[in-house]
């Protein structure tokens, strides 16, 4: 038998636990503030007590872990105060500053009794982490990567990342489907968790699926529909920010941050406040493009009119020039012919005078030769006249053909023909309506279809 046992100098386990309790609670008398991350949190529905597991860790390993509790009589007050400041509730993964009492129980060991939570610390911690992420993205040159991508004039094929049960999703879809212009977008939703610790992984997974089919889409929209800074802290993730920055398609965000912008907003191609605002932006792209088409059609029509007038004047001028040159050419040929005839006559007279006596027999031959030369000159003149006439007619025919082609182009761009292909024009007070902002409730509208007009009245905008 050992010396200790023989002298009866031993402690029971309970006695030892009491010594440990005195040592621990004696060194931590009163309340202390502790920084810890909530690794797990559970509220007992029966008792109303909240049981937590608190941890501290670095990038490589877990440094400490301890149980904690918030008794039911304190729980609601703590949660209410935290919500009033942060707009969110305590949740897993949140780093907090806690007012605690250190307790030791002989059966359950060490635990912390939470008496209060400092919500401003959690907000400050979120801001600090966000700044570190933004600084890192800037150092890596990623902040403007998505912004420099070309945005399509008409984004018809849109991939939407959202939760189908979120109010923001309904707002976005309703705004698109009920747009006053009747535009249609091909919308494909990629469902994702938009709140809690699974948000980042879920959105990243949706982005990966879209990237695998990137040729099928023009742009990506991420919507949520608002929330507190704490609830939206998932969108301040470095991994999510980097994925958006490097995404091969333009990314639009409508997360709903009214007071601040998230990292996802900062690296996106374009940030809008709400899902409805994103939908309005997409519709505005269609409106702008249609206005460009209408303006282009008008300018083409005016240019064609100017071109037709110019070509008509040019043809008239060319016709006049040809006519003048033809008359001048004929006149010159006639003068030449007259001169030749006179020269021949003089030559003949002289020749006859000289050879009169000796060439009486050749007199007839000279006369025949003179007639032949005259006929030859007349034939040459007729050939020249015919050539000029043929070339003039060919030139005129070509100009008339060009006028016909230009006329056909004008007909194709005529508003009546455009309407016949299925488009409509809406008029208010005799003017084409280009934007809903130009209209007022109570105004009368006229909509021109290919087969008639429809009158309507604006009841609400």
HELIX and SHEET records of a PDB file:
HELIX    1   1 UNK A    3  UNK A    6  1                                   4    
HELIX    2   2 UNK A   13  UNK A   27  1                                  15    
HELIX    3   3 UNK A   72  UNK A   86  1                                  15    
HELIX    4   4 UNK A  119  UNK A  139  1                                  21    
HELIX    5   5 UNK A  167  UNK A  177  1                                  11    
HELIX    6   6 UNK A  199  UNK A  211  1                                  13    
HELIX    7   7 UNK A  214  UNK A  216  5                                   3    
HELIX    8   8 UNK A  233  UNK A  236  5                                   4    
HELIX    9   9 UNK A  238  UNK A  245  1                                   8    
HELIX   10  10 UNK A  263  UNK A  267  1                                   5    
HELIX   11  11 UNK A  275  UNK A  355  1                                  81    
HELIX   12  12 UNK A  360  UNK A  362  5                                   3    
HELIX   13  13 UNK A  363  UNK A  412  1                                  50    
HELIX   14  14 UNK A  415  UNK A  420  1                                   6    
HELIX   15  15 UNK A  436  UNK A  438  5                                   3    
SHEET    1   A 6 UNK A  32  UNK A  43  0                                        
SHEET    2   A 6 UNK A  50  UNK A  57 -1                                        
SHEET    3   A 6 UNK A  62  UNK A  70 -1                                        
SHEET    4   A 6 UNK A 109  UNK A 117  1                                        
SHEET    5   A 6 UNK A  95  UNK A 105 -1                                        
SHEET    6   A 6 UNK A  32  UNK A  43 -1                                        
SHEET    1   B 5 UNK A 186  UNK A 191  0                                        
SHEET    2   B 5 UNK A 157  UNK A 162  1                                        
SHEET    3   B 5 UNK A 219  UNK A 223  1                                        
SHEET    4   B 5 UNK A 250  UNK A 254  1                                        
SHEET    5   B 5 UNK A 270  UNK A 271  1                                        
SHEET    1   C 4 UNK A 431  UNK A 432  0                                        
SHEET    2   C 4 UNK A 425  UNK A 428 -1                                        
SHEET    3   C 4 UNK A 444  UNK A 449 -1                                        
SHEET    4   C 4 UNK A 452  UNK A 457 -1                                        
END                                                                             
